[in-house]
Amino acid sequence: MFKSLISRIILFNVLLLALGVGIFTLFHLYREQTHLITTTRHHANMLLGTIEKSIFNSMRLGNTSEVQATLETVGHGHGMLGVRIFSPEGVILKSANPSEIGTRIGVHDFALFKNKVSEGVIQDQGGGRVLAMVRPIISDERCFRCHGNGRRVIGVLNMNFSLAEMYLQLRETSQLFIVSTLVILGSLAAGISVVMIRFLRRPLEKITQCMAQVEDGDLTVRMQPLQDDEIGQLMTGFNSMVDHLSTAQNELERFHYQQMERVDRLASVGEMAAGLAHEIKNPLAGISGAINVLSDDYPEGDQRREIMLQIQGQIGRLDKTVNDLLYFGKPGKPEFAFADINELLKQTLLFVAQHPESKKVNRVDELTRDLPPVWIDHKQIQQVVLNIALNAVQAMTDGGMLTVQTDRIHIDKNDWVQICISDTGPGMTAEVRAKIFTPFFTTKTQGTGLGLPICRQLMENNGGSLEVESELGKGTQFTLMLPVLNDRPGRG
């Protein structure tokens, strides 16, 4: 039961109530006990004062027999256990019980007199508690005729008052308080339990059940708040959350369906493109050969020869497009070998430098020495670098700076060789940057939109990655990441 939050709350509240009511009850019991003792002591003092006055009047008249009669009259009833007069030496002179006369006073009573204490609670022979009171009888001028001159103690008035009735009343009061406390605690515990179960446990169980249904995929679950309290607000928030989840699920399903349609169309287009590419490639080769033969029949400077050369250039462009389609539809498997990235970049950038548009572009090479060899397909990575470098050169139509950097970096306990190719061209907007790796998307008038998607696919085939950073008016930077292997895969 202690695993239940409701049970712990109920138990904690009952303990707090028990502590609070218990302290309150103890305080009132102590107060009642003090009140009863004070009342009893006051009653005994009044009775003792009355006896003292009666005895003094009788002794003043020298009527000692009347003193004995007075003690015998008042010494019984009303909780009185005994009234006596004893000498300063402890011998009983007068007593409500005549058999005590001549005997010694009790030790406890005599100790009160010797210690000059007027009263005290002592135990009698039966073990009961007794309020013992002593009053010294001091002689004055009226007593000199019988007791001689001088003020002195001529006797001690002693009264024993039973406290049994008081303690019985106190016990009954305590029992009443305890029973009342238990009844109050039981009622409060029952009330708290009913309230907690009715207004907290059951709604929480309902929320838990509905959450389990949502977890199983049922987003039609809704709850009806019964009260406008915290639990009701929680239920309302739950309904709102499920509404948002349902809306998000519908949007995801719609988006997934659109993506599936797009993938299906791309797959169909890819199959058609591959088929068309095969059908076009062979005739293009024949046309290119025929154009070469025809162009040889015309002398240099002939306008018809220039036209033939232009046709040859267009055929070459068509052939490159067909090759891109074929490669994008079914790229070849990489042939891995260890390669020196710096050497690969030098060879590739040599080809870039031969491009006519490179003449307006300055190049800066910042190649880190002693880079570790990487396990890659040399031709595929060279194709990626060449494509990205040519794109950078073509972007800087009015000239600019092409920067190529290499470095070795450590990420997540792995070593990588990083290649950064950046330009000072016009840059790209965020919308264009988000689409450049999408097949067939291009900003060029004569591009196919397959170059960068092929580059990213080639990088992934080689275990690397390709990312781009660009800002409109500030140029573009492509980052190539290739993992460093300590040894060729499959060895030792």
C-alpha positions as CSV (number, residue, x, y, z in Angstrom):
1,M,0.0,0.0,0.0
2,F,2.9,2.3,0.6
3,K,3.7,2.3,-3.1
4,S,0.5,4.2,-3.7
5,L,0.7,8.0,-3.6
6,I,-2.8,8.2,-2.3
7,S,-2.1,5.8,0.6
8,R,1.0,7.7,1.5
9,I,-0.9,11.1,1.5
10,I,-3.7,9.6,3.6
11,L,-1.3,8.1,6.1
12,F,0.7,11.3,6.3
13,N,-2.4,13.4,6.9
14,V,-3.6,10.9,9.6
15,L,-0.3,11.1,11.4
16,L,-0.3,14.9,11.3
17,L,-3.9,14.9,12.6
18,A,-2.9,12.4,15.3
19,L,0.0,14.5,16.3
20,G,-2.0,17.7,16.4
21,V,-5.0,16.2,18.2
22,G,-2.7,14.3,20.6
23,I,-0.9,17.5,21.6
24,F,-4.2,19.3,22.0
25,T,-5.6,16.4,24.2
26,L,-2.5,16.2,26.3
27,F,-2.6,20.0,26.9
28,H,-6.2,19.8,28.0
29,L,-5.5,16.7,30.2
30,Y,-2.7,18.6,31.9
31,R,-4.9,21.6,32.3
32,E,-7.8,19.5,33.8
33,Q,-5.4,17.7,36.1
34,T,-4.0,21.1,37.4
35,H,-7.5,22.4,37.8
36,L,-8.7,19.3,39.8
37,I,-5.6,19.4,42.1
38,T,-6.0,23.2,42.7
39,T,-9.7,22.7,43.5
40,T,-9.0,19.8,45.9
41,R,-6.2,21.8,47.6
42,H,-8.5,24.8,47.9
43,H,-11.3,22.7,49.4
44,A,-8.9,21.0,51.8
45,N,-7.5,24.4,52.9
46,M,-10.9,25.8,53.6
47,L,-11.8,22.7,55.6
48,L,-8.6,22.8,57.5
49,G,-9.1,26.5,58.3
50,T,-12.6,25.8,59.6
51,I,-11.2,23.0,61.8
52,E,-8.4,25.3,63.0
53,K,-10.8,28.0,64.0
54,S,-13.1,25.6,65.9
55,I,-10.2,24.0,67.8
56,F,-8.7,27.4,68.6
57,N,-11.9,28.7,70.1
58,S,-12.3,25.6,72.2
59,M,-8.7,25.7,73.4
60,R,-8.9,29.4,74.2
61,L,-11.8,28.6,76.6
62,G,-9.8,25.6,78.1
63,N,-12.3,23.1,76.9
64,T,-10.1,20.3,75.7
65,S,-12.9,17.8,75.6
66,E,-14.7,19.9,73.1
67,V,-11.5,19.8,70.9
68,Q,-11.6,16.1,70.9
69,A,-15.3,16.1,70.0
70,T,-14.7,18.5,67.2
71,L,-12.0,16.4,65.7
72,E,-14.2,13.3,65.9
73,T,-17.1,15.2,64.3
74,V,-15.3,16.6,61.3
75,G,-12.7,13.8,60.9
76,H,-14.9,11.5,58.8
77,G,-16.5,11.9,55.4
78,H,-15.8,14.1,52.3
79,G,-12.5,12.3,51.6
80,M,-11.2,13.0,55.1
81,L,-8.8,10.2,56.2
82,G,-7.9,11.7,59.6
83,V,-7.5,14.9,61.7
84,R,-5.2,15.0,64.6
85,I,-3.0,17.2,66.8
86,F,0.5,16.1,67.6
87,S,3.2,17.6,69.8
88,P,6.4,19.1,68.3
89,E,8.0,15.8,69.3
90,G,5.7,13.8,67.1
91,V,3.3,12.3,69.7
92,I,-0.4,12.4,68.8
93,L,-2.3,14.4,71.5
94,K,-5.8,14.6,70.0
95,S,-7.3,12.7,67.1
96,A,-10.5,12.0,65.3
97,N,-9.5,8.3,65.8
98,P,-9.1,8.0,69.6
99,S,-7.0,4.8,69.2
100,E,-4.2,7.0,67.7
101,I,-3.9,9.1,70.9
102,G,-0.5,8.6,72.5
103,T,1.1,7.0,69.4
104,R,3.6,8.7,67.1
105,I,2.6,10.6,64.0
106,G,3.4,9.1,60.6
107,V,6.9,9.7,59.3
108,H,5.7,11.6,56.2
109,D,3.5,13.9,58.2
110,F,6.2,14.6,60.8
111,A,8.7,15.3,58.0
112,L,6.5,18.0,56.6
113,F,6.5,19.7,60.0
114,K,10.2,19.3,60.4
115,N,10.9,20.7,56.9
116,K,8.5,23.6,57.6
117,V,6.3,22.5,54.6
118,S,2.6,23.2,55.0
119,E,1.4,20.4,52.6
120,G,2.5,17.6,50.4
121,V,1.2,14.5,48.5
122,I,2.2,11.3,50.2
123,Q,1.2,7.6,50.0
124,D,-0.8,5.8,52.7
125,Q,-0.3,2.2,53.7
126,G,-2.7,1.0,51.0
127,G,-0.7,2.8,48.3
128,G,-3.2,5.5,47.7
129,R,-2.3,9.1,47.3
130,V,-3.1,11.5,50.2
131,L,-2.9,15.2,50.5
132,A,-1.2,15.8,53.9
133,M,-1.5,19.3,55.5
134,V,0.1,20.6,58.7
135,R,-0.5,23.8,60.6
136,P,1.6,24.7,63.6
137,I,-0.4,26.0,66.6
138,I,1.4,29.0,68.0
139,S,0.6,30.2,71.5
140,D,-0.3,33.9,72.1
141,E,-1.4,35.9,75.2
142,R,-4.6,34.0,75.4
143,C,-2.8,30.8,75.7
144,F,-0.2,31.9,78.4
145,R,-2.6,31.0,81.3
146,C,-2.5,27.3,80.3
147,H,0.8,26.9,78.4
148,G,3.0,29.5,80.0
149,N,4.6,32.7,78.8
150,G,6.3,33.0,75.4
151,R,5.3,32.3,71.8
152,R,6.1,28.8,70.9
153,V,4.6,25.8,69.0
154,I,2.3,24.1,71.5
155,G,1.0,21.6,68.9
156,V,0.6,20.8,65.2
157,L,-2.7,20.4,63.5
158,N,-2.5,17.6,60.9
159,M,-5.1,16.6,58.3
160,N,-5.0,13.9,55.7
161,F,-7.3,14.2,52.7
162,S,-7.7,11.4,50.2
163,L,-7.0,12.1,46.5
164,A,-8.6,8.9,45.3
165,E,-11.8,10.6,44.1
166,M,-9.8,13.3,42.3
167,Y,-7.7,10.8,40.5
168,L,-10.7,8.7,39.6
169,Q,-12.4,11.8,38.1
170,L,-9.1,12.6,36.3
171,R,-8.9,9.0,34.9
172,E,-12.5,9.2,33.7
173,T,-11.8,12.5,32.1
174,S,-8.6,11.1,30.4
175,Q,-10.5,8.1,29.1
176,L,-13.2,10.4,27.7
177,F,-10.6,12.6,26.0
178,I,-8.8,9.5,24.6
179,V,-12.0,8.0,23.3
180,S,-13.1,11.3,21.8
181,T,-9.7,11.7,20.2
182,L,-9.8,8.3,18.6
183,V,-13.3,8.9,17.3
184,I,-12.3,12.3,15.9
185,L,-9.1,10.7,14.3
186,G,-11.2,7.9,12.8
187,S,-13.8,10.2,11.4
188,L,-11.1,12.6,10.0
189,A,-9.2,9.6,8.5
190,A,-12.3,8.2,6.9
191,G,-13.3,11.6,5.6
192,I,-9.8,12.2,4.1
193,S,-9.8,8.8,2.6
194,V,-13.2,9.3,0.9
195,V,-12.2,12.7,-0.4
196,M,-8.8,11.5,-1.7
197,I,-10.2,8.4,-3.4
198,R,-13.2,10.2,-4.8
199,F,-11.5,13.4,-6.0
200,L,-8.0,12.3,-6.6
201,R,-7.4,8.5,-6.9
202,R,-10.2,7.7,-9.3
203,P,-9.5,10.7,-11.6
204,L,-5.8,9.7,-11.6
205,E,-6.6,6.1,-12.5
206,K,-8.8,7.4,-15.3
207,I,-5.9,9.6,-16.6
208,T,-3.5,6.6,-16.4
209,Q,-5.9,4.4,-18.3
210,C,-6.4,7.0,-21.0
211,M,-2.7,7.6,-21.3
212,A,-2.2,3.8,-21.7
213,Q,-4.8,3.9,-24.6
214,V,-2.9,6.8,-26.2
215,E,0.3,4.9,-25.8
216,D,-1.3,2.0,-27.7
217,G,-2.1,4.4,-30.5
218,D,-5.7,5.3,-29.8
219,L,-5.8,9.1,-30.3
220,T,-9.6,9.3,-30.0
221,V,-9.5,9.1,-26.2
222,R,-10.9,12.1,-24.4
223,M,-11.8,12.8,-20.8
224,Q,-14.7,14.8,-19.3
225,P,-13.5,17.0,-16.4
226,L,-16.0,16.8,-13.5
227,Q,-14.6,19.6,-11.5
228,D,-12.9,22.9,-12.3
229,D,-9.9,22.1,-10.1
230,E,-6.3,21.0,-10.7
231,I,-7.4,17.5,-11.7
232,G,-9.9,19.1,-14.1
233,Q,-7.3,21.3,-15.6
234,L,-5.0,18.3,-15.9
235,M,-7.7,16.4,-17.9
236,T,-8.3,19.5,-20.1
237,G,-4.5,19.7,-20.7
238,F,-4.5,15.9,-21.5
239,N,-7.3,16.4,-24.1
240,S,-5.4,19.3,-25.6
241,M,-2.3,17.3,-25.8
242,V,-4.1,14.4,-27.5
243,D,-5.7,16.9,-30.0
244,H,-2.3,18.2,-30.9
245,L,-0.9,14.6,-31.2
246,S,-3.8,13.7,-33.5
247,T,-3.2,16.7,-35.6
248,A,0.5,16.0,-35.8
249,Q,-0.2,12.4,-36.7
250,N,-2.5,13.4,-39.5
251,E,0.0,15.8,-40.9
252,L,2.8,13.2,-40.7
253,E,0.6,10.7,-42.5
254,R,-0.2,13.2,-45.1
255,F,3.4,14.2,-45.5
256,H,4.5,10.5,-45.5
257,Y,1.9,9.8,-48.2
258,Q,3.2,12.8,-50.3
259,Q,6.8,11.6,-49.8
260,M,5.8,8.0,-50.9
261,E,4.1,9.4,-53.9
262,R,7.2,11.5,-54.7
263,V,9.5,8.5,-54.2
264,D,7.3,6.4,-56.4
265,R,7.4,9.1,-59.1
266,L,11.2,9.5,-58.7
267,A,11.6,5.8,-59.0
268,S,9.5,5.7,-62.1
269,V,11.3,8.7,-63.5
270,G,14.7,7.0,-62.7
271,E,13.7,3.8,-64.5
272,M,12.5,5.8,-67.5
273,A,15.6,8.0,-67.4
274,A,17.9,5.0,-67.3
275,G,16.1,3.4,-70.2
276,L,16.1,6.5,-72.2
277,A,19.7,7.2,-71.4
278,H,20.7,3.7,-72.8
279,E,18.6,4.4,-75.9
280,I,20.1,7.8,-76.4
281,K,23.7,7.1,-75.6
282,N,24.4,4.8,-78.5
283,P,22.8,7.0,-81.2
284,L,24.7,10.0,-79.7
285,A,28.0,8.1,-80.2
286,G,27.1,7.5,-83.8
287,I,26.1,11.1,-84.4
288,S,29.3,12.3,-82.8
289,G,31.4,10.1,-85.0
290,A,29.5,11.2,-88.1
291,I,29.9,14.9,-87.2
292,N,33.7,14.4,-86.7
293,V,33.9,12.9,-90.2
294,L,31.9,15.7,-91.8
295,S,33.9,18.4,-90.0
296,D,37.1,17.0,-91.5
297,D,35.7,17.6,-95.0
298,Y,35.7,21.4,-94.4
299,P,38.8,23.5,-94.3
300,E,39.8,25.7,-91.4
301,G,37.9,28.9,-91.3
302,D,35.0,27.5,-93.1
303,Q,31.7,28.6,-91.4
304,R,30.3,25.1,-91.9
305,R,33.2,23.6,-89.9
306,E,32.5,26.0,-87.0
307,I,28.8,24.9,-87.0
308,M,30.0,21.3,-86.9
309,L,32.2,22.0,-83.9
310,Q,29.2,23.7,-82.1
311,I,27.1,20.6,-82.8
312,Q,29.9,18.5,-81.4
313,G,30.0,20.5,-78.2
314,Q,26.2,20.2,-77.8
315,I,26.5,16.4,-78.3
316,G,29.2,16.3,-75.6
317,R,26.8,18.1,-73.2
318,L,24.0,15.7,-74.0
319,D,26.4,12.8,-73.4
320,K,27.4,14.2,-70.0
321,T,23.7,14.6,-69.0
322,V,23.1,11.0,-70.1
323,N,26.1,9.7,-68.1
324,D,24.8,11.7,-65.0
325,L,21.4,10.1,-65.3
326,L,22.9,6.6,-65.6
327,Y,25.2,7.1,-62.6
328,F,22.4,8.6,-60.5
329,G,20.1,5.7,-61.3
330,K,22.7,3.1,-60.6
331,P,26.0,4.3,-59.2
332,G,29.0,1.9,-59.4
333,K,30.4,0.2,-56.3
334,P,33.5,1.9,-54.8
335,E,36.9,0.3,-55.2
336,F,38.7,1.2,-51.9
337,A,42.4,1.9,-51.5
338,F,44.5,4.0,-49.2
339,A,44.9,7.5,-50.6
340,D,46.8,10.7,-49.8
341,I,44.2,13.5,-49.7
342,N,46.7,16.3,-50.3
343,E,48.0,14.5,-53.4
344,L,44.5,13.8,-54.7
345,L,43.5,17.5,-54.3
346,K,46.6,18.7,-56.2
347,Q,45.8,16.4,-59.1
348,T,42.2,17.4,-59.2
349,L,42.8,21.1,-58.8
350,L,45.2,20.9,-61.8
351,F,42.2,19.9,-63.9
352,V,40.2,22.8,-62.5
353,A,42.9,25.2,-63.4
354,Q,42.6,24.2,-67.0
355,H,39.0,25.3,-67.1
356,P,38.5,28.5,-69.1
357,E,36.5,30.2,-66.3
358,S,39.3,29.6,-63.8
359,K,41.5,32.3,-65.3
360,K,39.6,35.0,-63.4
361,V,39.8,33.1,-60.1
362,N,42.7,33.1,-57.7
363,R,43.3,30.0,-55.7
364,V,44.7,29.5,-52.1
365,D,45.8,26.1,-51.0
366,E,46.1,25.5,-47.2
367,L,47.0,21.8,-47.0
368,T,48.0,20.4,-43.7
369,R,51.1,18.3,-43.8
370,D,51.4,14.7,-42.7
371,L,47.7,13.9,-43.0
372,P,47.0,10.2,-42.4
373,P,45.9,8.2,-45.5
374,V,42.2,7.5,-45.9
375,W,40.5,4.4,-47.2
376,I,38.4,5.6,-50.1
377,D,37.6,5.2,-53.8
378,H,40.2,7.5,-55.4
379,K,38.1,8.2,-58.6
380,Q,34.8,8.9,-56.7
381,I,36.3,11.4,-54.2
382,Q,38.2,13.1,-57.1
383,Q,34.8,13.4,-58.9
384,V,33.3,15.0,-55.8
385,V,36.1,17.5,-55.4
386,L,36.1,18.3,-59.2
387,N,32.4,18.9,-59.2
388,I,32.4,21.2,-56.2
389,A,35.5,23.1,-57.3
390,L,34.0,23.7,-60.8
391,N,30.7,24.9,-59.2
392,A,32.7,27.3,-57.1
393,V,34.6,28.7,-60.1
394,Q,31.4,29.0,-62.2
395,A,29.7,30.9,-59.3
396,M,32.4,33.6,-59.3
397,T,31.6,35.0,-62.8
398,D,33.4,38.3,-62.0
399,G,36.4,36.6,-60.4
400,G,37.1,35.9,-56.8
401,M,39.1,33.6,-54.5
402,L,38.9,29.8,-54.3
403,T,40.3,28.4,-51.0
404,V,41.0,24.8,-50.4
405,Q,41.9,23.7,-46.9
406,T,42.7,20.3,-45.3
407,D,43.0,19.4,-41.6
408,R,42.8,16.5,-39.2
409,I,40.1,16.7,-36.5
410,H,38.9,14.6,-33.7
411,I,35.2,14.1,-33.1
412,D,33.5,11.6,-30.7
413,K,36.8,9.6,-30.3
414,N,37.2,9.3,-34.0
415,D,39.8,10.9,-36.3
416,W,38.6,12.6,-39.5
417,V,40.3,14.2,-42.5
418,Q,38.4,17.4,-43.3
419,I,38.4,19.2,-46.7
420,C,37.0,22.7,-47.0
421,I,36.3,24.2,-50.4
422,S,35.1,27.8,-50.2
423,D,34.5,30.6,-52.7
424,T,33.8,34.3,-52.6
425,G,30.8,34.1,-54.9
426,P,27.3,35.5,-54.4
427,G,26.3,32.8,-51.9
428,M,22.8,31.2,-51.5
429,T,19.6,31.9,-49.7
430,A,18.4,29.6,-47.0
431,E,15.6,28.3,-49.4
432,V,18.1,27.4,-52.1
433,R,20.6,25.9,-49.6
434,A,17.9,23.6,-48.3
435,K,17.2,22.2,-51.9
436,I,20.7,21.9,-53.5
437,F,21.0,18.2,-52.6
438,T,17.5,17.5,-54.0
439,P,17.7,15.6,-57.4
440,F,17.0,17.7,-60.5
441,F,17.0,21.0,-58.6
442,T,19.4,23.5,-60.2
443,T,20.0,27.3,-60.4
444,K,22.0,26.9,-63.7
445,T,20.5,27.4,-67.1
446,Q,22.2,24.3,-68.5
447,G,22.5,22.1,-65.3
448,T,20.8,18.8,-64.7
449,G,20.5,19.2,-60.9
450,L,22.2,15.8,-60.3
451,G,25.8,16.9,-59.6
452,L,25.5,17.7,-55.9
453,P,23.1,14.8,-55.1
454,I,25.6,12.4,-56.7
455,C,28.4,14.0,-54.7
456,R,26.6,13.5,-51.4
457,Q,25.8,9.9,-52.4
458,L,29.5,9.2,-53.3
459,M,30.6,10.7,-50.0
460,E,28.2,8.4,-48.1
461,N,29.4,5.4,-50.1
462,N,32.9,6.2,-48.9
463,G,31.9,6.5,-45.2
464,G,32.0,10.3,-45.2
465,S,29.7,13.2,-45.3
466,L,29.1,16.4,-47.3
467,E,27.8,19.6,-45.7
468,V,27.4,23.2,-47.0
469,E,27.4,26.6,-45.4
470,S,26.4,29.7,-47.3
471,E,25.1,33.2,-46.8
472,L,23.8,35.5,-49.5
473,G,26.5,37.9,-50.5
474,K,29.2,36.2,-48.5
475,G,30.1,33.1,-50.5
476,T,29.8,29.4,-50.0
477,Q,31.8,26.7,-48.2
478,F,31.5,22.9,-48.8
479,T,32.9,20.6,-46.1
480,L,33.9,17.1,-46.9
481,M,34.5,14.7,-44.0
482,L,36.4,11.3,-44.5
483,P,37.1,8.9,-41.6
484,V,40.6,7.9,-40.8
485,L,41.2,4.2,-40.5
486,N,44.3,2.9,-38.7
487,D,44.5,-0.1,-40.9
488,R,42.8,-1.6,-43.9
489,P,39.4,-3.2,-43.1
490,G,39.7,-6.9,-42.6
491,R,43.2,-7.0,-41.3
492,G,44.3,-8.5,-38.0
